Amino acid sequence: MEQLDIFDENYNYIGTSTKKEVHQKGLWHQTFDCLFIDSKKNTVYFQYKNQEHNAASSQNKIDISVGGHLLANEKISDGIREIKEESNLDVNYNNLYYLGIRKIDKVINENYIIREFIHLHIYDNSFDIYSLKSIDDEVLYYIEFNIDELIDFLNNNTSSVKGNTPYGEKSFNIDNFIEGYLEDDKLYLNYLLLAKRIINKEENVKWN
């Protein structure tokens, strides 16, 4: 079984545990997130995640471009493994923009607790939704959104938002998005707002 490094709530290393145990017992651990954007086109790319790989939902949902657990002894930069697994892209970590740590403490149910130090990144490049594919069935496909249109939607200014998929243009509503990312610290919206700051060439853009 996959072993993960575990920490106390102040991010001090205390040992290792299995991926299953960290969520059953609510142990603090590390994950890696990356949002794909194309600053030249003002677009962002989300994955449409297979519910079979999402313990927090029984439906397929729109998720961050790439996200996954860092294994025991992995450095933050080793998170590019997740990019390869979920999008089939070979990426140099030095080409990512590091936003810092998002700390989350959330009880989904009595058997699934999320206590994570999430290392947030942005990757600005040119992407092809037809070639972005996971190595297994975790990601059904990728969706390309106009960033401004998606921000407008997440601010409740529109009832739906259109996105380009390998199967043509589709319309998505709020139920297609992960509820926890809409609430709490509003991950979707705040991630996009930081992406816009990077597109606008602001300096020292960080999560907190």
Secondary structure, DSSP 8 states (H G I E B T S, - for coil): --EEEEE-TTS-EEEEEEHHHHHHHT-BEEEEEEEEEETTTTEEEEEEE-GGG-TT-SS-EEE-SEEEE--TT--GGGGHHHHHHHH-----GGGSEEEEEEEEEEEEETTEEEEEEEEEEEEES---TTT---SSSSEEEEEEEEHHHHHHHHTTSSS-EEEEETTEEEEE-GGGB-HHHHSTT-HHHHHHHHHHHHHTT-SS----
